[in-house]
């Protein structure tokens, strides 16, 4: 069966998005075919305005409507504590938790030699300059606990001045998890990161 060119083009466009395979791309495309034209037009307009109505904060490199972003311009935030994350989605996740009152630095990725991403391809130099200029007391490394995240943390450890306290997010069992279902690495990290009760 031959698929209409417009349908096929949209399926291929969706497939280029991260995490969308051929079946999901086809499902999304056929879903949009059944949406009323007014809703589809609104969706298309929203998509067109995505980049036009967002900015990258010149201080933390988070995505925002203003520059500097709401977090960097908030006078109640502790500028002496910088939480280093990989992507803007990580900022959203930490902010949702509500337990952090410092500021952020979005690296825009991690060191990944297999994909030709070195220290110069992410915002490490901007972080080091920021640490020098703003009198930071603590850097929290909130990078994913995978090989690339760990390699980036080790690289940053060599660059961050010794007088700045450097911490790493705790790793281990999530609240409500059953120990019997945890993998070996998670249990090992939970044991290493235990604290006094």
Secondary structure, 3 states (H helix, E strand, C coil): CCCCHHHHHHHHHHHCCCCCCHHHHHHHHHHHHHCCHHHHHHHHHHHHHHHHCCEECCCCCCEECCCCCCCCCCCCCEEEEEEEECCHHHHHHHHHHCCCCEEEEECCCCCEHHHCECHHHCCHHHHHHHHHHHCCCEEEECCCCCHHHHHHHHHHHHHCCCCCEEEECCCCCCCCCCHHHCCHHHHHHHHHCCCCC
